[in-house]
Amino acid sequence: MDFSIPAEIQTMRDTILDFVKTRIEPKEAAWFRYDEEEYPKCAEDHPEVVALQAEVKALGLWAGHLPREAGGLGLSVMHYGLLNEILGRSYFAPRIFGSNAPDSGNAEILWHFGTEDQKERFFWPLQRGEVRSFFSMTEPDVSGADPTYLETAAELDGDEWVINGCKWYSSNANGAGFGIVMAKTDPDAPVHTRYSQIMVDAGTPGLKLVRPIPVMGHTTGGGHWEIEYNDVRVPASYLLGPRGSGFAIAQTRLGPGRIHHCMRWLGQAERAFELMCAYSTQRHAFGGPLAEKQTVQTWIAESAAEIQAARLMTLHAAWKIDQLGAKEARIDISLIKFSVAKMLMDVLDRAIQVHGGLGVSDDTPLAFMWRQGRAARIYDGPDEVHKMVVARQILKEQSKKLAARS
Ligand SMILES: Cc1cc2nc3c(=O)[nH]c(=O)nc-3n(C[C@H](O)[C@H](O)[C@H](O)COP(=O)(O)OP(=O)(O)OC[C@H]3O[C@@H](n4cnc5c(N)ncnc54)[C@H](O)[C@@H]3O)c2cc1C
């Protein structure tokens, strides 16, 4: 594995870092206030955010996750991961660079599985940043970690799907143009072919945005929504991919998607680390700067080691996807999903502690990052599920070895 960063990627990283530090980070607090003061207007659609999107397009750095023919940068998973490490520093950067979740994952599956008509209607407006979207899978009444329990159903009635059910945590639904819903279309089929993904236009009769779920006491940006589907009728042609392929399509978005997430969490951890180091040299207590206390030095050293370890693990998983495909890298992806999320929480916790009362206030980005980061241990598969996947595979290989020896 080659650890060097190609010159072209390094130039992009330098440009993005400068843009994020000078054009985005100083504005974050004001954009968040817009959300709170002007709700249901959404910080993601703040006029300054939209204006910066045009600048990013002019820089040729728009929608980096997509292939070139889909208007993206056509990068490998590893190289795009290296850009995500920088984008991850700010909540707003992915939106401004055209690769915000869940739009990025929705765009990927629409590109891979959509018909020409679906691309025209859903993909291209999303790719251009003209609309936002949501992904509606998790339900309040059944386990999201084991999606074979999902109850929302879609029945074909003539040339329309009729969708009924209740979802929650549909991120970004506020102000979105459309969503992609996971619904049971074939209840009698084998469990992994029971579900399909279906597009739904915002404003379709029967689609009710019930409430944004306050996460750790806050509703941010597009929000995480509880949504009711009451006899929601959409054209039969809104089915994405073959009928019954809902889980297979979901898997396509989750492999590389987890690399993107982990690299963004690294960006968050690196920003928290910088804040911790800077503050520890400025703040004095008991006769000298905090940076001279051994406990604080230990936190700095441990954080540096954990960030480095998480970074190498994630780049290795990205490299493996590029070499062998996401299926072969399944265990590596699970390993980084839970360990990078933990690293993020540990580094953030230390950074907050070094800042004392300031750390838990909203006067630094740390408290926001902590609220956001805590959910990383739950979405895209809770820690425990990824650990189960890893342990089962290791034990399987172990018993094969033992059987071979005996
Ligand atoms: C901020 C945020 C954004 C989200 N965005 C979206 C979105 O855009 N679209 C969407 O559809 N969903 C979204 N989700 C939902 C997310 O995907 C689910 O919360 C997740 O899949 C877990 O499902 P659950 O909440 O139903 O937990 P459950 O499945 O009920 O699990 C609860 C807990 O049980 C434990 N557990 C589960 N299985 C095992 C096991 N095998 N062994 C040991 N312990 C276990 C875990 O600790 C787990 O946290 C989001 C969630 C959050 C927090």
The ligand as an SDF file (V2000), in Angstrom:
LIG
                    3D

 53 58  0  0  0  0  0  0  0  0999 V2000
  -28.5630   11.4180   13.6330 C   0  0  0  0  0  0  0  0  0  0  0  0
  -29.1770   10.2310   12.9620 C   0  0  0  0  0  0  0  0  0  0  0  0
  -29.4640   10.2940   11.5910 C   0  0  0  0  0  0  0  0  0  0  0  0
  -30.1080    9.2440   10.9560 C   0  0  0  0  0  0  0  0  0  0  0  0
  -30.4480    9.3620    9.6220 N   0  0  0  0  0  0  0  0  0  0  0  0
  -31.1870    8.3840    9.0490 C   0  0  0  0  0  0  0  0  0  0  0  0
  -31.6860    8.5520    7.7080 C   0  0  0  0  0  0  0  0  0  0  0  0
  -31.4090    9.5550    7.0270 O   0  0  0  0  0  0  0  0  0  0  0  0
  -32.5170    7.5930    7.2050 N   0  0  0  0  0  0  0  0  0  0  0  0
  -32.8550    6.4740    7.9170 C   0  0  0  0  0  0  0  0  0  0  0  0
  -33.6060    5.6600    7.4030 O   0  0  0  0  0  0  0  0  0  0  0  0
  -32.3870    6.2890    9.1840 N   0  0  0  0  0  0  0  0  0  0  0  0
  -31.5710    7.2140    9.7690 C   0  0  0  0  0  0  0  0  0  0  0  0
  -31.1350    7.0600   11.0610 N   0  0  0  0  0  0  0  0  0  0  0  0
  -31.5390    5.8770   11.8270 C   0  0  0  0  0  0  0  0  0  0  0  0
  -30.4190    4.8830   12.0650 C   0  0  0  0  0  0  0  0  0  0  0  0
  -30.0180    4.2820   10.8640 O   0  0  0  0  0  0  0  0  0  0  0  0
  -30.9300    3.8890   13.1270 C   0  0  0  0  0  0  0  0  0  0  0  0
  -31.0920    4.5960   14.3390 O   0  0  0  0  0  0  0  0  0  0  0  0
  -29.9940    2.7040   13.2960 C   0  0  0  0  0  0  0  0  0  0  0  0
  -30.0410    1.8540   12.1690 O   0  0  0  0  0  0  0  0  0  0  0  0
  -30.3690    1.8750   14.5410 C   0  0  0  0  0  0  0  0  0  0  0  0
  -31.7170    1.4980   14.4940 O   0  0  0  0  0  0  0  0  0  0  0  0
  -32.6520    1.7580   15.7700 P   0  0  0  0  0  0  0  0  0  0  0  0
  -32.5170    3.1870   16.1680 O   0  0  0  0  0  0  0  0  0  0  0  0
  -33.9970    1.2680   15.4310 O   0  0  0  0  0  0  0  0  0  0  0  0
  -32.0130    0.9190   16.9240 O   0  0  0  0  0  0  0  0  0  0  0  0
  -32.3480   -0.6070   17.2730 P   0  0  0  0  0  0  0  0  0  0  0  0
  -32.2640   -1.4550   16.0550 O   0  0  0  0  0  0  0  0  0  0  0  0
  -33.5940   -0.6440   18.0570 O   0  0  0  0  0  0  0  0  0  0  0  0
  -31.1240   -0.9460   18.2150 O   0  0  0  0  0  0  0  0  0  0  0  0
  -31.0060   -0.3410   19.5210 C   0  0  0  0  0  0  0  0  0  0  0  0
  -29.6970   -0.7400   20.1250 C   0  0  0  0  0  0  0  0  0  0  0  0
  -29.6890   -2.1390   20.3010 O   0  0  0  0  0  0  0  0  0  0  0  0
  -28.3620   -2.6070   20.2770 C   0  0  0  0  0  0  0  0  0  0  0  0
  -28.2700   -3.7330   19.3400 N   0  0  0  0  0  0  0  0  0  0  0  0
  -28.8930   -3.8980   18.1560 C   0  0  0  0  0  0  0  0  0  0  0  0
  -28.5270   -5.0570   17.5770 N   0  0  0  0  0  0  0  0  0  0  0  0
  -27.6360   -5.6340   18.4100 C   0  0  0  0  0  0  0  0  0  0  0  0
  -26.8740   -6.8360   18.3940 C   0  0  0  0  0  0  0  0  0  0  0  0
  -26.9510   -7.6900   17.3660 N   0  0  0  0  0  0  0  0  0  0  0  0
  -26.0550   -7.1030   19.4340 N   0  0  0  0  0  0  0  0  0  0  0  0
  -25.9430   -6.2350   20.4690 C   0  0  0  0  0  0  0  0  0  0  0  0
  -26.6440   -5.0910   20.5510 N   0  0  0  0  0  0  0  0  0  0  0  0
  -27.4760   -4.7890   19.5470 C   0  0  0  0  0  0  0  0  0  0  0  0
  -27.4770   -1.4610   19.8400 C   0  0  0  0  0  0  0  0  0  0  0  0
  -26.8030   -0.9150   20.9500 O   0  0  0  0  0  0  0  0  0  0  0  0
  -28.4650   -0.4640   19.2860 C   0  0  0  0  0  0  0  0  0  0  0  0
  -28.0030    0.8840   19.4010 O   0  0  0  0  0  0  0  0  0  0  0  0
  -30.4450    8.0830   11.6980 C   0  0  0  0  0  0  0  0  0  0  0  0
  -30.1370    8.0110   13.0630 C   0  0  0  0  0  0  0  0  0  0  0  0
  -29.5190    9.0610   13.6940 C   0  0  0  0  0  0  0  0  0  0  0  0
  -29.2310    8.9580   15.1660 C   0  0  0  0  0  0  0  0  0  0  0  0
  1  2  1  0
  2  3  1  0
  2 52  2  0
  3  4  2  0
  4  5  1  0
  4 50  1  0
  5  6  2  0
  6  7  1  0
  6 13  1  0
  7  8  2  0
  7  9  1  0
  9 10  1  0
 10 11  2  0
 10 12  1  0
 12 13  2  0
 13 14  1  0
 14 15  1  0
 14 50  1  0
 15 16  1  0
 16 17  1  0
 16 18  1  0
 18 19  1  0
 18 20  1  0
 20 21  1  0
 20 22  1  0
 22 23  1  0
 23 24  1  0
 24 25  2  0
 24 26  1  0
 24 27  1  0
 27 28  1  0
 28 29  2  0
 28 30  1  0
 28 31  1  0
 31 32  1  0
 32 33  1  0
 33 34  1  0
 33 48  1  0
 34 35  1  0
 35 36  1  0
 35 46  1  0
 36 37  1  0
 36 45  1  0
 37 38  2  0
 38 39  1  0
 39 40  1  0
 39 45  2  0
 40 41  1  0
 40 42  2  0
 42 43  1  0
 43 44  2  0
 44 45  1  0
 46 47  1  0
 46 48  1  0
 48 49  1  0
 50 51  2  0
 51 52  1  0
 52 53  1  0
M  END
$$$$
